[in-house]
């Protein structure tokens, strides 16, 4: 995960973010573009400011192994910091995002969510089978992976980074942003007319509690609506102690693709 944030400044507010060193798939994972763009934006804000929210568009397919050329625009520094990011591969803009950063404030109330029992030391870490899982360990996922049957994205799962991360809260926020694009809220429906997932179209996330991404987090994605060949789902990423780290919304293209979803991919 840390390799993704080893970016190079090429000009003022312009950064080259590395491609995935060991991609499991040719296509760029959208969560990588989200995480790297958020990291680059964080390099332009005052110390102590952390992500509050982000709104992103996945504009064109990208290549996982190619670097992203990320341009950051400073839109506002009076009310926290607002940044706009555009990510290119070659001359093609593949991704765009806005993100707001704010300092932490005390709250009179603190809500905690219920999560399943935390994985123990003997938890079975599932082998990465898709690019999204290349940097995140997962276990206790639903739907389960069944040998010889088509792969389906997870709808609920425990996840954490494979690597132990430094204490920098920006690192953890960006790693959780990477995780927020994993899975699908429609994977557990089991309706032959509705595919379990599809290409990401746009994505929004709101950051709440500071949570470590290298400790087990419960990811829970739930469907809202499937219409006009687009599907919308909501989700939360919650720490093992019940602290909600992220609330997210994602829209996917949901055109059936039998060749992809009916091929056995778990060997």
C-alpha positions as CSV (number, residue, x, y, z in Angstrom):
1,X,0.0,0.0,0.0
2,X,2.8,2.5,0.9
3,X,4.3,2.1,-2.5
4,X,1.2,3.7,-4.0
5,X,1.8,6.9,-2.0
6,X,5.5,7.2,-3.1
7,X,4.6,10.0,-5.5
8,X,7.0,12.4,-7.3
9,X,6.4,16.1,-7.6
10,X,6.8,17.1,-11.3
11,X,5.7,20.7,-11.0
12,X,3.8,22.9,-8.5
13,X,0.8,20.9,-7.4
14,X,1.5,18.2,-10.0
15,X,2.5,14.7,-9.0
16,X,3.3,11.4,-10.7
17,X,1.8,8.5,-8.7
18,X,3.2,5.0,-9.4
19,X,1.3,2.2,-11.1
20,X,0.7,-1.0,-9.3
21,X,3.9,-2.9,-9.1
22,X,2.3,-6.4,-9.1
23,X,-1.1,-5.9,-10.6
24,X,-3.5,-8.9,-10.6
25,X,-5.4,-7.4,-13.6
26,X,-4.6,-5.1,-16.4
27,X,-7.3,-2.6,-15.6
28,X,-6.7,0.3,-13.2
29,X,-8.6,-0.2,-9.9
30,X,-10.7,2.9,-9.2
31,X,-9.9,2.8,-5.5
32,X,-6.3,3.3,-6.3
33,X,-7.1,6.4,-8.3
34,X,-9.2,7.7,-5.4
35,X,-6.5,7.0,-2.8
36,X,-3.6,8.4,-4.8
37,X,-5.5,11.5,-5.7
38,X,-6.5,12.1,-2.1
39,X,-2.9,11.6,-1.0
40,X,-1.6,14.2,-3.6
41,X,-4.3,16.7,-2.5
42,X,-3.2,16.1,1.1
43,X,0.3,17.2,0.2
44,X,-1.1,20.7,-0.6
45,X,-3.1,21.4,2.6
46,X,-1.9,22.7,6.0
47,X,-0.7,20.2,8.6
48,X,-3.5,19.0,10.8
49,X,-6.2,19.0,8.1
50,X,-7.6,15.6,7.2
51,X,-10.2,14.4,4.6
52,X,-13.8,15.3,5.3
53,X,-15.4,14.1,2.1
54,X,-14.7,13.3,-1.5
55,X,-16.7,13.1,-4.7
56,X,-15.2,11.3,-7.7
57,X,-15.9,10.3,-11.3
58,X,-14.3,7.4,-13.1
59,X,-14.2,8.8,-16.6
60,X,-12.3,6.3,-18.7
61,X,-10.6,2.9,-18.2
62,X,-7.0,3.1,-17.1
63,X,-4.0,0.7,-17.0
64,X,-3.0,-0.7,-13.6
65,X,0.7,-0.8,-14.2
66,X,0.9,2.7,-15.7
67,X,1.5,5.8,-13.4
68,X,-1.1,8.4,-12.9
69,X,-0.2,12.1,-13.6
70,X,-2.3,13.9,-11.0
71,X,-2.9,17.7,-11.2
72,X,-4.2,19.3,-8.0
73,X,-6.1,22.7,-8.1
74,X,-6.5,24.7,-4.9
75,X,-10.1,26.0,-4.8
76,X,-10.5,27.2,-1.2
77,X,-8.5,27.5,1.9
78,X,-10.8,29.7,4.0
79,X,-13.2,26.9,5.1
80,X,-10.8,24.1,5.6
81,X,-9.3,23.3,2.2
82,X,-11.1,22.3,-1.0
83,X,-9.1,20.6,-3.7
84,X,-9.9,19.5,-7.3
85,X,-7.9,16.6,-8.8
86,X,-7.6,15.4,-12.4
87,X,-5.6,12.2,-13.2
88,X,-4.2,11.4,-16.6
89,X,-2.5,8.5,-18.3
90,X,-0.7,9.9,-21.3
91,X,-3.1,12.5,-22.8
92,X,-6.2,10.8,-21.5
93,X,-8.0,12.1,-18.4
94,X,-9.2,8.9,-16.7
95,X,-10.4,10.2,-13.3
96,X,-11.5,13.4,-11.6
97,X,-12.3,14.2,-7.9
98,X,-13.0,17.0,-5.4
99,X,-12.1,16.6,-1.8
100,X,-12.6,18.7,1.3
101,X,-10.2,18.7,4.2
102,X,-11.0,20.0,7.7
103,X,-9.4,19.9,11.2
104,X,-10.9,17.6,13.8
105,X,-13.6,19.0,16.1
106,X,-15.0,17.7,19.4
107,X,-18.6,16.3,19.3
108,X,-21.1,16.0,22.1
109,X,-22.2,12.6,21.0
110,X,-20.4,9.5,19.8
111,X,-22.3,6.7,18.0
112,X,-20.9,3.2,17.8
113,X,-22.0,0.5,15.3
114,X,-22.4,-3.2,15.9
115,X,-20.0,-5.4,14.0
116,X,-19.5,-9.2,13.8
117,X,-16.9,-10.8,16.0
118,X,-13.4,-9.7,15.1
119,X,-11.3,-12.2,13.2
120,X,-8.9,-14.1,15.5
121,X,-5.3,-14.9,15.0
122,X,-6.3,-18.1,13.2
123,X,-8.5,-16.3,10.6
124,X,-8.1,-17.6,7.1
125,X,-6.8,-14.8,4.9
126,X,-8.3,-15.2,1.4
127,X,-5.9,-15.2,-1.5
128,X,-6.1,-12.0,-3.6
129,X,-8.1,-12.8,-6.8
130,X,-8.8,-9.3,-8.1
131,X,-6.8,-6.1,-8.4
132,X,-8.9,-4.4,-5.7
133,X,-7.6,-7.0,-3.2
134,X,-3.9,-6.7,-4.2
135,X,-3.1,-4.5,-1.2
136,X,-5.8,-5.5,1.3
137,X,-6.1,-8.7,3.3
138,X,-9.7,-10.0,3.5
139,X,-11.5,-12.7,5.5
140,X,-15.0,-13.7,6.4
141,X,-16.5,-12.4,3.2
142,X,-20.0,-12.8,1.8
143,X,-20.7,-14.2,-0.7
144,X,-18.2,-16.9,0.0
145,X,-15.7,-17.9,-2.7
146,X,-16.6,-21.3,-4.1
147,X,-14.0,-23.3,-6.0
148,X,-14.9,-23.8,-9.6
149,X,-17.7,-21.2,-9.6
150,X,-17.7,-17.6,-10.9
151,X,-16.0,-15.0,-8.8
152,X,-18.3,-12.5,-7.2
153,X,-17.2,-9.3,-5.5
154,X,-17.7,-9.2,-1.7
155,X,-20.7,-7.5,-0.2
156,X,-19.5,-7.8,3.4
157,X,-16.0,-8.6,4.5
158,X,-13.3,-7.9,7.1
159,X,-10.4,-6.0,5.5
160,X,-7.0,-4.5,6.5
161,X,-3.8,-3.6,4.7
162,X,-1.3,-6.4,4.4
163,X,1.4,-4.0,5.6
164,X,1.7,-2.3,8.9
165,X,1.3,1.4,8.3
166,X,3.0,4.4,10.0
167,X,0.9,6.4,12.5
168,X,0.2,9.3,10.0
169,X,-3.6,9.6,9.9
170,X,-3.5,10.8,6.3
171,X,-1.9,7.5,5.3
172,X,-4.8,5.6,7.0
173,X,-7.5,7.9,5.5
174,X,-6.1,7.3,2.0
175,X,-5.8,3.5,2.6
176,X,-9.4,3.4,3.7
177,X,-10.4,5.4,0.6
178,X,-8.7,2.7,-1.4
179,X,-10.8,0.1,0.5
180,X,-14.0,2.1,0.0
181,X,-14.1,1.1,-3.7
182,X,-13.8,-2.7,-3.0
183,X,-16.8,-5.0,-3.4
184,X,-20.4,-4.5,-4.6
185,X,-23.7,-3.9,-2.8
186,X,-25.4,-6.1,-5.3
187,X,-23.2,-9.2,-5.1
188,X,-25.5,-11.1,-2.7
189,X,-28.8,-10.7,-4.6
190,X,-28.3,-13.8,-6.7
191,X,-30.7,-12.7,-9.4
192,X,-29.7,-14.0,-12.8
193,X,-31.0,-10.8,-14.5
194,X,-28.9,-8.5,-12.2
195,X,-25.1,-8.9,-12.4
196,X,-23.3,-8.9,-9.1
197,X,-21.3,-5.7,-10.0
198,X,-20.0,-3.6,-12.8
199,X,-17.6,-0.8,-13.7
200,X,-17.6,2.1,-11.2
201,X,-19.1,5.4,-12.5
202,X,-19.0,7.7,-9.6
203,X,-18.1,7.5,-5.9
204,X,-18.6,9.6,-2.8
205,X,-17.2,9.1,0.7
206,X,-17.5,10.9,4.0
207,X,-14.9,10.5,6.7
208,X,-16.0,10.3,10.4
209,X,-13.7,8.6,13.0
210,X,-10.0,8.3,12.6
211,X,-9.5,4.5,12.2
212,X,-6.4,2.5,11.4
213,X,-6.5,0.8,8.0
214,X,-4.0,-1.8,9.1
215,X,-6.4,-3.2,11.8
216,X,-9.5,-5.2,10.9
217,X,-12.3,-3.0,9.5
218,X,-15.8,-4.3,8.8
219,X,-17.0,-3.4,5.2
220,X,-20.8,-3.6,4.8
221,X,-22.3,-2.7,1.4
222,X,-26.1,-2.6,0.8
223,X,-28.1,-2.2,-2.5
224,X,-30.4,0.8,-3.0
225,X,-31.7,0.9,-6.6
226,X,-30.9,-0.7,-10.0
227,X,-32.4,1.3,-12.9
228,X,-31.4,2.6,-16.3
229,X,-28.5,0.2,-16.4
230,X,-27.0,1.9,-13.3
231,X,-27.0,0.6,-9.8
232,X,-26.5,2.6,-6.6
233,X,-25.4,1.2,-3.2
234,X,-24.4,2.6,0.2
235,X,-21.8,1.3,2.5
236,X,-19.9,1.8,5.7
237,X,-16.4,0.9,6.9
238,X,-16.3,0.4,10.6
239,X,-13.4,-0.4,13.0
240,X,-13.4,-3.6,15.1
241,X,-14.4,-1.4,18.0
242,X,-17.5,-0.1,16.2
243,X,-16.2,3.4,15.2
244,X,-17.6,4.3,11.8
245,X,-14.7,5.4,9.7
246,X,-16.4,6.0,6.3
247,X,-19.8,6.3,4.9
248,X,-19.8,5.8,1.1
249,X,-22.1,5.8,-1.9
250,X,-21.2,4.3,-5.2
251,X,-22.9,4.1,-8.6
252,X,-22.0,1.3,-11.1
253,X,-22.8,0.4,-14.6
254,X,-25.0,-2.6,-14.5
255,X,-25.2,-3.9,-18.1
256,X,-25.2,-7.7,-18.0
257,X,-21.9,-9.2,-19.1
258,X,-22.4,-13.0,-19.2
259,X,-18.9,-13.7,-20.6
260,X,-17.3,-12.1,-17.5
261,X,-19.7,-13.1,-14.7
262,X,-20.3,-16.7,-15.8
263,X,-16.7,-17.8,-16.2
264,X,-15.3,-19.8,-13.3
265,X,-12.4,-17.7,-11.9
266,X,-11.7,-19.4,-8.6
267,X,-9.4,-22.4,-9.4
